[in-house]
C-alpha cells in the first residue's frame, strides 16, 4: 500500500522513533496493520513488529527495500541514516 504524497511528507517530517526507524509511523499513516504489511511483503508479522519496535539494530538492505517498495518510498524515509556524535 503506497503512501500518498501527503502521507510521505508527514513520514519524512516525523521524528525518528525510539526504534531508530519510522516503520511504525508508516504503518500508522497507511492505516494498516503489521500483519497486513507482513503478508504483503512475505514476512512474519512478528518480524514486522520487531523491526518497528527496534528489536534489531540492523536489517538487510533486501528487507529494507521490501518495506520501502510496499510503502512507495525510499529506504531512507523509513530507515534514516544514523549519525554518530563527534568525539
Secondary structure in CASP SS format (residue, H / E / C, confidence):
PFRMAT SS
TARGET T0000
AUTHOR 0000-0000-0000
METHOD secondary structure of the structure
MODEL  1
X C 1.00
X C 1.00
X C 1.00
X C 1.00
X H 1.00
X H 1.00
X H 1.00
X H 1.00
X H 1.00
X H 1.00
X H 1.00
X H 1.00
X H 1.00
X C 1.00
X C 1.00
X C 1.00
X C 1.00
X C 1.00
X C 1.00
X C 1.00
X C 1.00
X C 1.00
X H 1.00
X H 1.00
X H 1.00
X H 1.00
X H 1.00
X H 1.00
X H 1.00
X C 1.00
X C 1.00
X C 1.00
X C 1.00
X H 1.00
X H 1.00
X H 1.00
X H 1.00
X H 1.00
X H 1.00
X H 1.00
X H 1.00
X C 1.00
X C 1.00
X C 1.00
X H 1.00
X H 1.00
X H 1.00
X H 1.00
X H 1.00
X H 1.00
X H 1.00
X H 1.00
X C 1.00
X C 1.00
X C 1.00
X C 1.00
X C 1.00
X C 1.00
X C 1.00
X C 1.00
X H 1.00
X H 1.00
X H 1.00
X H 1.00
X H 1.00
X H 1.00
X H 1.00
X H 1.00
X H 1.00
X H 1.00
X H 1.00
X C 1.00
X C 1.00
X C 1.00
X H 1.00
X H 1.00
X H 1.00
X H 1.00
X C 1.00
X C 1.00
X C 1.00
X C 1.00
X C 1.00
X C 1.00
X C 1.00
X C 1.00
X C 1.00
END
